[in-house]
Amino acid sequence: MVHAGHNAQNRPDSECSDASRTVPATTRLAVVENEFTRHWHPYRWQLRETTLQWIVEQRLISDDVVNTYSEDLLCYTDLIAGYYVGDSSSVVQAIADFSAWFFLWDDRHSIDVRHRRDQQWWQLSAELRQSLRHPAQHRDHPEPLVAAFADSVGRIFGQLGQAWDERFAEHMDGIFVAYDREYRNLIVNQVPTVADYLQLRRWTFGHDVWIDLLELTAGCELPPSIQLDDTYQRAAHASQEFASSYNDLCSMPKEIAAGDIHNLGICFMHHEGLDEEQAQAAVRLHVIDCITRFGQAESEIPALWNAGRCTRKIRTAVESCVFNMRNWISSTYWFHHESSRYRPQDWDNPAWPPYLNTGGVS
């Protein structure tokens, strides 16, 4: 039985408040703290407890490890509770479970690379692709990551329509391809160029699926004329690129300690001859540029309905999507200073999170 701290109904939103966090100077961004208000889904605490229980039920992590680390390392759901504000509890729960799967699948990727479990990785990769196409047939799969993926994706599919499901599946296919490419890079120690890394990172972070899920949150599939519009895409990808690049900025110490090579700062160090401090500064500038690009695109969004291209329903959906794009920035920022996942100085082994050392993911 998972015991995720306090009773979900009685936990105040002020607990773990932003103001109580000390942000290091290298990663502090005053523009986020001052201009991007943090919002929470009202289901926040229930979300954490339900997803942690789901993790155990899906055999992804043992009950004792979840109970030990639920308050910090494994609080993935706080990202989703700040990313997707406004949807129903069942929708956000499916997204939260999917996000927890994503984090743990990423951990499995690191483990398989570290131990050169190549055959196991390629088998898992193939089985996940099959599960994506036929989730109902894989919910009882003996591999927990396949079964959990099938369960979460099966609850996401069918909410909007076949075209949206097919688009989401196409984007997941792209993520699988990118993870396989990253695996090959890591086992031969090939550091991508900065430009190649940014393109690959779009997929390994899952930009497009998180953007797709904005529509699920809004309860409305956007027509291609809006969803593919340059302004909408620039806003969405700038906010997602902020999230992935800020993650790289905060992850640099642990990834350098682990000998990882897939990090924007490490790419700067390898290909442009920067030292660690200079690379951190370069990533920080890139992160700030993402915020600037998002703000520019966000300011142009009203032109979509001022030109008469939106019905009232579509306008409301777009406003919901852009509101949550903004939330990605604040939620990502504060999460990195609340989760012990990004404080390797507190770990016994700065190259490896403690819940992995205790057999949390295998």
URGISUL-V411641 format. One record per residue. N is the residue number from 0. PSI is psi in radians with two decimals (NA if undefined). D_CENTER is the distance of its C-alpha to the mean C-alpha in Angstrom with 1 decimal. Layout:
n=N psi=PSI d_center=D_CENTER
n=N psi=PSI d_center=D_CENTER
//
This chain:
n=0 psi=2.23 d_center=26.3
n=1 psi=2.31 d_center=23.2
n=2 psi=1.57 d_center=24.3
n=3 psi=1.02 d_center=21.3
n=4 psi=-2.27 d_center=23.5
n=5 psi=2.87 d_center=25.2
n=6 psi=2.31 d_center=25.9
n=7 psi=-0.62 d_center=23.1
n=8 psi=-0.39 d_center=25.7
n=9 psi=0.13 d_center=27.1
n=10 psi=2.15 d_center=24.1
n=11 psi=2.58 d_center=24.4
n=12 psi=-0.33 d_center=21.6
n=13 psi=-0.28 d_center=23.2
n=14 psi=2.40 d_center=22.4
n=15 psi=0.71 d_center=20.0
n=16 psi=2.69 d_center=20.8
n=17 psi=-0.72 d_center=19.6
n=18 psi=-0.40 d_center=23.2
n=19 psi=-0.09 d_center=23.5
n=20 psi=2.34 d_center=21.0
n=21 psi=2.04 d_center=22.5
n=22 psi=2.18 d_center=20.4
n=23 psi=2.62 d_center=21.8
n=24 psi=-0.59 d_center=23.6
n=25 psi=-0.39 d_center=21.7
n=26 psi=0.02 d_center=18.4
n=27 psi=2.36 d_center=20.0
n=28 psi=1.80 d_center=19.7
n=29 psi=-0.56 d_center=22.4
n=30 psi=-0.64 d_center=21.5
n=31 psi=-0.80 d_center=18.2
n=32 psi=-0.57 d_center=20.2
n=33 psi=-0.49 d_center=23.1
n=34 psi=-0.11 d_center=21.9
n=35 psi=1.61 d_center=18.5
n=36 psi=2.41 d_center=19.3
n=37 psi=2.33 d_center=16.8
n=38 psi=2.68 d_center=17.0
n=39 psi=2.47 d_center=16.4
n=40 psi=2.41 d_center=16.6
n=41 psi=-0.29 d_center=20.0
n=42 psi=0.22 d_center=18.7
n=43 psi=-0.99 d_center=16.5
n=44 psi=-0.66 d_center=18.5
n=45 psi=-0.63 d_center=19.5
n=46 psi=-0.81 d_center=15.9
n=47 psi=-0.84 d_center=15.4
n=48 psi=-0.70 d_center=18.7
n=49 psi=-0.70 d_center=18.4
n=50 psi=-0.69 d_center=15.2
n=51 psi=-0.68 d_center=16.7
n=52 psi=-0.71 d_center=19.8
n=53 psi=-0.70 d_center=18.1
n=54 psi=-0.76 d_center=16.6
n=55 psi=-0.80 d_center=20.3
n=56 psi=-0.57 d_center=21.8
n=57 psi=0.04 d_center=19.8
n=58 psi=0.44 d_center=21.0
n=59 psi=-0.68 d_center=17.7
n=60 psi=2.56 d_center=18.8
n=61 psi=2.75 d_center=22.3
n=62 psi=-0.74 d_center=23.3
n=63 psi=-0.64 d_center=24.6
n=64 psi=-0.73 d_center=21.6
n=65 psi=-0.79 d_center=19.4
n=66 psi=-0.60 d_center=22.1
n=67 psi=-0.68 d_center=22.4
n=68 psi=0.20 d_center=18.8
n=69 psi=-0.50 d_center=17.5
n=70 psi=-0.30 d_center=18.1
n=71 psi=-1.16 d_center=16.0
n=72 psi=-0.61 d_center=14.3
n=73 psi=0.33 d_center=13.0
n=74 psi=0.83 d_center=12.3
n=75 psi=-0.56 d_center=8.7
n=76 psi=-0.35 d_center=10.1
n=77 psi=-0.55 d_center=10.9
n=78 psi=-0.85 d_center=7.6
n=79 psi=-0.66 d_center=8.4
n=80 psi=-0.34 d_center=12.0
n=81 psi=-0.32 d_center=11.6
n=82 psi=-0.82 d_center=9.5
n=83 psi=1.51 d_center=11.9
n=84 psi=2.22 d_center=15.3
n=85 psi=-0.16 d_center=18.4
n=86 psi=3.09 d_center=17.9
n=87 psi=2.83 d_center=19.8
n=88 psi=-0.64 d_center=19.0
n=89 psi=-0.65 d_center=19.0
n=90 psi=-0.87 d_center=16.5
n=91 psi=-0.52 d_center=14.0
n=92 psi=-0.75 d_center=14.8
n=93 psi=-0.72 d_center=14.1
n=94 psi=-0.72 d_center=10.6
n=95 psi=-0.74 d_center=10.1
n=96 psi=-0.72 d_center=11.7
n=97 psi=-0.73 d_center=9.8
n=98 psi=-0.66 d_center=6.4
n=99 psi=-0.74 d_center=8.9
n=100 psi=-0.76 d_center=10.3
n=101 psi=-0.81 d_center=7.4
n=102 psi=-0.80 d_center=7.5
n=103 psi=-0.58 d_center=11.2
n=104 psi=-0.70 d_center=11.7
n=105 psi=-0.71 d_center=10.3
n=106 psi=-0.73 d_center=12.9
n=107 psi=-0.68 d_center=15.4
n=108 psi=-0.82 d_center=15.1
n=109 psi=-0.72 d_center=16.0
n=110 psi=-0.79 d_center=18.8
n=111 psi=-0.66 d_center=20.3
n=112 psi=-0.83 d_center=20.5
n=113 psi=-0.69 d_center=22.0
n=114 psi=0.13 d_center=24.6
n=115 psi=0.87 d_center=25.1
n=116 psi=1.09 d_center=24.6
n=117 psi=-0.81 d_center=24.6
n=118 psi=-0.73 d_center=26.2
n=119 psi=-0.68 d_center=23.9
n=120 psi=-0.82 d_center=20.8
n=121 psi=-0.61 d_center=22.6
n=122 psi=-0.78 d_center=23.7
n=123 psi=-0.75 d_center=20.3
n=124 psi=-0.76 d_center=19.0
n=125 psi=-0.72 d_center=22.0
n=126 psi=-0.60 d_center=21.8
n=127 psi=-0.66 d_center=18.2
n=128 psi=-0.72 d_center=19.5
n=129 psi=-0.68 d_center=22.4
n=130 psi=-0.63 d_center=20.4
n=131 psi=-0.68 d_center=18.5
n=132 psi=-0.51 d_center=22.0
n=133 psi=1.15 d_center=23.6
n=134 psi=-0.66 d_center=21.3
n=135 psi=-0.50 d_center=24.3
n=136 psi=-0.09 d_center=26.1
n=137 psi=0.13 d_center=23.5
n=138 psi=-0.38 d_center=22.8
n=139 psi=0.41 d_center=25.4
n=140 psi=2.48 d_center=24.5
n=141 psi=-0.43 d_center=25.5
n=142 psi=2.02 d_center=22.3
n=143 psi=-0.67 d_center=19.9
n=144 psi=-0.56 d_center=16.7
n=145 psi=-0.80 d_center=18.5
n=146 psi=-0.75 d_center=19.9
n=147 psi=-0.69 d_center=16.7
n=148 psi=-0.80 d_center=15.0
n=149 psi=-0.72 d_center=18.2
n=150 psi=-0.85 d_center=18.3
n=151 psi=-0.76 d_center=14.9
n=152 psi=-0.64 d_center=15.3
n=153 psi=-0.53 d_center=18.9
n=154 psi=-0.38 d_center=18.3
n=155 psi=-0.74 d_center=16.1
n=156 psi=2.62 d_center=18.8
n=157 psi=-0.03 d_center=22.0
n=158 psi=-0.59 d_center=20.8
n=159 psi=-1.26 d_center=21.6
n=160 psi=3.00 d_center=23.6
n=161 psi=-0.69 d_center=24.1
n=162 psi=-0.73 d_center=23.3
n=163 psi=-0.76 d_center=19.8
n=164 psi=-0.74 d_center=19.3
n=165 psi=-0.65 d_center=20.6
n=166 psi=-0.79 d_center=18.3
n=167 psi=-0.78 d_center=15.2
n=168 psi=-0.70 d_center=16.8
n=169 psi=-0.71 d_center=17.7
n=170 psi=-0.62 d_center=14.2
n=171 psi=-0.68 d_center=13.2
n=172 psi=-0.74 d_center=16.4
n=173 psi=-0.64 d_center=15.3
n=174 psi=-0.75 d_center=12.2
n=175 psi=-0.74 d_center=14.8
n=176 psi=-0.76 d_center=17.2
n=177 psi=-0.71 d_center=15.0
n=178 psi=-0.66 d_center=14.2
n=179 psi=-0.71 d_center=18.0
n=180 psi=-0.75 d_center=18.9
n=181 psi=-0.68 d_center=16.9
n=182 psi=-0.81 d_center=18.7
n=183 psi=-0.73 d_center=22.0
n=184 psi=-0.77 d_center=21.4
n=185 psi=-0.67 d_center=20.8
n=186 psi=-0.28 d_center=23.8
n=187 psi=0.12 d_center=26.1
n=188 psi=0.72 d_center=24.6
n=189 psi=2.01 d_center=24.1
n=190 psi=2.08 d_center=22.4
n=191 psi=2.71 d_center=21.3
n=192 psi=2.89 d_center=22.7
n=193 psi=-0.80 d_center=20.7
n=194 psi=-0.77 d_center=20.9
n=195 psi=-0.67 d_center=20.0
n=196 psi=-0.78 d_center=17.1
n=197 psi=-0.64 d_center=15.6
n=198 psi=-0.76 d_center=16.2
n=199 psi=-0.67 d_center=14.8
n=200 psi=-0.56 d_center=11.6
n=201 psi=-0.62 d_center=11.1
n=202 psi=-0.72 d_center=11.0
n=203 psi=-0.41 d_center=9.5
n=204 psi=-0.33 d_center=6.2
n=205 psi=0.57 d_center=6.9
n=206 psi=-0.88 d_center=8.2
n=207 psi=-0.60 d_center=10.9
n=208 psi=-0.64 d_center=9.6
n=209 psi=-0.60 d_center=7.5
n=210 psi=-0.74 d_center=10.9
n=211 psi=-0.73 d_center=12.9
n=212 psi=-0.25 d_center=11.7
n=213 psi=-0.72 d_center=13.1
n=214 psi=-0.65 d_center=16.4
n=215 psi=-0.73 d_center=16.1
n=216 psi=-0.69 d_center=15.6
n=217 psi=-0.21 d_center=18.6
n=218 psi=0.49 d_center=20.5
n=219 psi=2.19 d_center=21.7
n=220 psi=2.16 d_center=21.2
n=221 psi=2.47 d_center=22.0
n=222 psi=2.64 d_center=24.9
n=223 psi=-0.57 d_center=24.4
n=224 psi=-0.43 d_center=26.5
n=225 psi=-0.84 d_center=23.8
n=226 psi=-0.61 d_center=20.6
n=227 psi=0.03 d_center=21.7
n=228 psi=2.45 d_center=23.5
n=229 psi=-0.73 d_center=23.0
n=230 psi=-0.81 d_center=22.5
n=231 psi=-0.79 d_center=19.8
n=232 psi=-0.68 d_center=18.0
n=233 psi=-0.73 d_center=18.5
n=234 psi=-0.83 d_center=17.1
n=235 psi=-0.83 d_center=13.9
n=236 psi=-0.51 d_center=13.3
n=237 psi=-0.72 d_center=14.5
n=238 psi=-0.66 d_center=12.0
n=239 psi=-0.65 d_center=9.0
n=240 psi=-0.58 d_center=11.0
n=241 psi=-0.85 d_center=11.5
n=242 psi=-0.82 d_center=7.9
n=243 psi=-0.63 d_center=7.9
n=244 psi=-0.62 d_center=11.5
n=245 psi=-0.61 d_center=11.5
n=246 psi=-0.74 d_center=9.4
n=247 psi=-0.72 d_center=12.1
n=248 psi=-0.80 d_center=14.7
n=249 psi=-0.41 d_center=14.0
n=250 psi=-0.18 d_center=13.6
n=251 psi=-0.85 d_center=16.8
n=252 psi=-0.78 d_center=19.2
n=253 psi=-0.53 d_center=17.8
n=254 psi=-0.55 d_center=17.2
n=255 psi=-0.76 d_center=20.7
n=256 psi=-0.62 d_center=22.1
n=257 psi=-0.10 d_center=20.6
n=258 psi=0.35 d_center=22.1
n=259 psi=2.65 d_center=18.8
n=260 psi=-0.12 d_center=19.3
n=261 psi=1.44 d_center=16.0
n=262 psi=2.41 d_center=15.2
n=263 psi=-0.75 d_center=16.3
n=264 psi=-0.70 d_center=18.8
n=265 psi=-0.60 d_center=20.2
n=266 psi=-0.72 d_center=20.8
n=267 psi=-0.75 d_center=22.7
n=268 psi=-0.76 d_center=24.7
n=269 psi=-0.77 d_center=25.6
n=270 psi=-0.37 d_center=26.5
n=271 psi=0.12 d_center=27.7
n=272 psi=0.41 d_center=29.4
n=273 psi=2.61 d_center=27.6
n=274 psi=3.10 d_center=27.8
n=275 psi=-0.74 d_center=24.8
n=276 psi=-0.74 d_center=25.6
n=277 psi=-0.67 d_center=26.1
n=278 psi=-0.70 d_center=22.8
n=279 psi=-0.72 d_center=21.0
n=280 psi=-0.68 d_center=23.0
n=281 psi=-0.74 d_center=22.2
n=282 psi=-0.72 d_center=18.4
n=283 psi=-0.74 d_center=19.0
n=284 psi=-0.69 d_center=21.2
n=285 psi=-0.72 d_center=18.6
n=286 psi=-0.78 d_center=16.1
n=287 psi=-0.65 d_center=19.0
n=288 psi=-0.64 d_center=19.9
n=289 psi=-0.74 d_center=16.6
n=290 psi=-0.75 d_center=17.4
n=291 psi=-0.78 d_center=20.9
n=292 psi=-0.65 d_center=20.1
n=293 psi=-0.81 d_center=18.0
n=294 psi=-0.69 d_center=21.0
n=295 psi=-0.82 d_center=23.4
n=296 psi=-0.72 d_center=21.7
n=297 psi=-0.69 d_center=21.2
n=298 psi=-0.35 d_center=24.9
n=299 psi=-0.18 d_center=25.9
n=300 psi=-0.73 d_center=24.2
n=301 psi=-0.37 d_center=27.4
n=302 psi=-0.41 d_center=29.4
n=303 psi=-0.73 d_center=27.9
n=304 psi=-0.37 d_center=29.9
n=305 psi=-0.44 d_center=32.7
n=306 psi=0.10 d_center=33.6
n=307 psi=0.42 d_center=33.9
n=308 psi=-0.03 d_center=31.1
n=309 psi=2.43 d_center=29.5
n=310 psi=2.95 d_center=30.9
n=311 psi=-0.70 d_center=30.4
n=312 psi=-0.77 d_center=27.9
n=313 psi=-0.67 d_center=25.8
n=314 psi=-0.78 d_center=26.1
n=315 psi=-0.70 d_center=24.8
n=316 psi=-0.74 d_center=21.8
n=317 psi=-0.74 d_center=21.1
n=318 psi=-0.68 d_center=21.5
n=319 psi=-0.78 d_center=19.0
n=320 psi=-0.79 d_center=16.4
n=321 psi=-0.64 d_center=17.2
n=322 psi=-0.75 d_center=17.3
n=323 psi=-0.43 d_center=13.7
n=324 psi=-0.76 d_center=12.8
n=325 psi=-0.68 d_center=14.7
n=326 psi=-0.54 d_center=12.9
n=327 psi=-0.70 d_center=9.5
n=328 psi=-0.86 d_center=11.7
n=329 psi=-0.72 d_center=13.3
n=330 psi=-0.78 d_center=10.7
n=331 psi=-0.80 d_center=8.6
n=332 psi=-0.95 d_center=12.1
n=333 psi=-0.56 d_center=13.5
n=334 psi=-0.68 d_center=10.9
n=335 psi=-0.25 d_center=11.6
n=336 psi=0.06 d_center=15.2
n=337 psi=-0.49 d_center=15.2
n=338 psi=2.32 d_center=13.6
n=339 psi=-0.15 d_center=16.0
n=340 psi=-0.43 d_center=13.4
n=341 psi=0.42 d_center=14.1
n=342 psi=1.20 d_center=17.9
n=343 psi=-0.36 d_center=19.4
n=344 psi=-0.30 d_center=22.8
n=345 psi=-0.06 d_center=22.9
n=346 psi=2.68 d_center=22.5
n=347 psi=-0.67 d_center=25.6
n=348 psi=1.85 d_center=24.1
n=349 psi=-0.14 d_center=21.9
n=350 psi=-0.08 d_center=20.7
n=351 psi=2.12 d_center=19.4
n=352 psi=2.49 d_center=17.6
n=353 psi=-0.56 d_center=20.4
n=354 psi=-0.32 d_center=18.9
n=355 psi=-0.60 d_center=19.0
n=356 psi=-0.44 d_center=22.5
n=357 psi=0.22 d_center=23.5
n=358 psi=0.44 d_center=22.6
n=359 psi=-0.66 d_center=19.4
n=360 psi=2.36 d_center=18.1
n=361 psi=NA d_center=20.7
//
